[in-house]
Amino acid sequence: MNLAELQSPQHREHTFGLIDETAKREIRRATLKAVCVPGYQVPFASREMPLARGFGTGGLQLTLSMIGEGDTLKVIDQGSDESVNACNMRDLITRVCPGVEPTFKTEDASIFQTRHRIPETPMREDQTLVFQVPYPDALVVVEANEARRVQMHGEADYARLFVKLYEDIVQYDEITLSHRYPTRIHGHYIIDPSPIPRYDVPKLHQSKQLNLFGAGREKKIYAVPPYTEAKPLEFQDVNFRVEDHLDDSGRRLTCCKCGADNTFLDELVLTDGSRAYACSDTEYCRRMVMQAKAARQTEGGTP
Amino acid sequence: MIRSIPVSTDAEQGLPPVLEVDGLTKVYGPIGPRTLERTGPDAPGGGTNICPDTGSVVALNNVSLKLYPGQILAVIGESGSGKSTLLKTLYLDEPPTEGSALFRDPGLPGNTWDQAHDLFLYNPAQARRLRDRHIGIVRQNPKLELNFNISAGGNIAERVLAANAAELQGHPHYGDIRQRALDLLSETQVPTARIDERPGNFSGGMQQRVQIAKALAIQPPVLLLDEITTGLDLSVQARIIDLILDLHDRLQPAILLVTHDISVVRTLASQTIVMRYGQIVEQGLTDQVLEDPQHPYTQELVNAAL
């Protein structure tokens, strides 16, 4: 078979969702198990994907295994719909899944594939959030041996994670974990909620949406089902807290584009070296700007 | 300072032993039909612990002992006599080939003296619980027991957290743990100002004291001490021994002490067991064993002491 034949339309055809049906079935089975045992890392046979491991292959396999005709897809990369990773992932999925509509809007989407953010707009019960996970095991920072980690999870032996927090407080007077904050699911397993900022961790608690976590390189799937307890680790007297986004004078920073003072902000370094802050969730920010504009127009339009 | 040798009062009061080891045998390698009888101190050629048939090493052969609450029991013998293997098996580092070890802890809620459990039948979770809550160990090499990547206080915190994991349901109190670590370090005479330093910064004697603080963090009813003064200079040895005596006076754990140093035995232990080639050759009151040794090996051992 020569190159021309390989490139002919009949050979370019592939199954819906790129991966074959048996592979999808296996991933779905792992996903179901993950939902049944909240926080438990279910091993699965991670497939080769047309992107490098560590670039979201776990999340991609989860999305491709459950997406279907009529679904609406939103892809988020660090809050943005327009970064390289988000665009390429969205193009790939919509190309191999005819009938799936891409969208930027949080309200319209049925499946979200996200890298390290949960949208600012509250989500609904009919939406599914798929996380791309680089390191699925929260215990990896304290125990290098995987066999031992599995046993530690089984026995809920998490004392050493608390020691990590203890050491943090001793050294810096506060818990310094900025992302991948260990979170206890349903009173037993502690998960690594992927590198979402601390700001997003409380959104997992009793969430309306189904949260699925896929680690392609590490071949693990785990889940935080809807209305499940998700408690970040903390001491009685040193509590978990989210980023406060206060400036030096103690005032809450606001977004330089939409003016929001209740969102997770990214720091931007401007060309003159000064700093500005903008919403990390670009879709939310743009909607706020539009709403403000519309409000101004109606104001100006009234006689 | 002259101290009297602590005498087990509980044994006289008739309390049952906190730890009752029976017929403990540990063989590394295949066991032949005559492995156990062809090894030991009385084997031909001056004794051996290597089976001539199979080449297996018999580390422990039918060792039985009773450790009473508050008692200090010493196990002495040359290197290779099986004394460290005894501690490792009792701390459940390694499974025994045969034998049982009944453990009774009056401190367990709802437990009475009548209830005893064989340690070797524990499942992994029970074994971890035993090590986390009921048995402390201090090893010759602090690197085996302490985590050198975290602070001295963190090492103690780890033990406190592990012991209380179930009660706290994931909500430990930082201030309490910190205070407990400070108290323990001052009890074991480690300068509390150095609580946040890593054990690697400490001298050997201080590392040993941090290890003792870690072992005592949960106030275990049984404490296993494995050659804790070996490799330390004499003045440090004396302070460690003094510390052990002092802590024993106040906390009254039962201590199983493994050593090859006769003077440590003389200072600390009320009862002594002499081991050779995996077997107990002599046991009794420390004074009796050291002043009037019966077995030729014990005589040799006592006479060889400088």
Chai-1 contact restraints between the chains, C-beta under 6 A:
chainA,res_idxA,chainB,res_idxB,connection_type,confidence,min_distance_angstrom,max_distance_angstrom,comment,restraint_id
A,E155,B,A125,contact,1.0,0.0,6.0,A-B,restraint_1
A,A159,B,E158,contact,1.0,0.0,6.0,A-B,restraint_2
A,A159,B,L161,contact,1.0,0.0,6.0,A-B,restraint_3
A,A159,B,A162,contact,1.0,0.0,6.0,A-B,restraint_4
A,A159,B,A165,contact,1.0,0.0,6.0,A-B,restraint_5
A,F162,B,L161,contact,1.0,0.0,6.0,A-B,restraint_6
A,F162,B,P172,contact,1.0,0.0,6.0,A-B,restraint_7
A,V163,B,G154,contact,1.0,0.0,6.0,A-B,restraint_8
A,V163,B,A157,contact,1.0,0.0,6.0,A-B,restraint_9
A,V163,B,E158,contact,1.0,0.0,6.0,A-B,restraint_10
A,Y166,B,G154,contact,1.0,0.0,6.0,A-B,restraint_11
A,Y166,B,A157,contact,1.0,0.0,6.0,A-B,restraint_12
A,E167,B,I150,contact,1.0,0.0,6.0,A-B,restraint_13
A,E167,B,G154,contact,1.0,0.0,6.0,A-B,restraint_14
A,I169,B,Y174,contact,1.0,0.0,6.0,A-B,restraint_15
A,V170,B,D196,contact,1.0,0.0,6.0,A-B,restraint_16
A,R184,B,G170,contact,1.0,0.0,6.0,A-B,restraint_17
A,F235,B,P172,contact,1.0,0.0,6.0,A-B,restraint_18
A,F235,B,Y174,contact,1.0,0.0,6.0,A-B,restraint_19
A,Q236,B,H171,contact,1.0,0.0,6.0,A-B,restraint_20
A,Q236,B,H173,contact,1.0,0.0,6.0,A-B,restraint_21
A,D237,B,H173,contact,1.0,0.0,6.0,A-B,restraint_22
A,D237,B,Y174,contact,1.0,0.0,6.0,A-B,restraint_23
A,D237,B,G175,contact,1.0,0.0,6.0,A-B,restraint_24
A,V238,B,Y174,contact,1.0,0.0,6.0,A-B,restraint_25
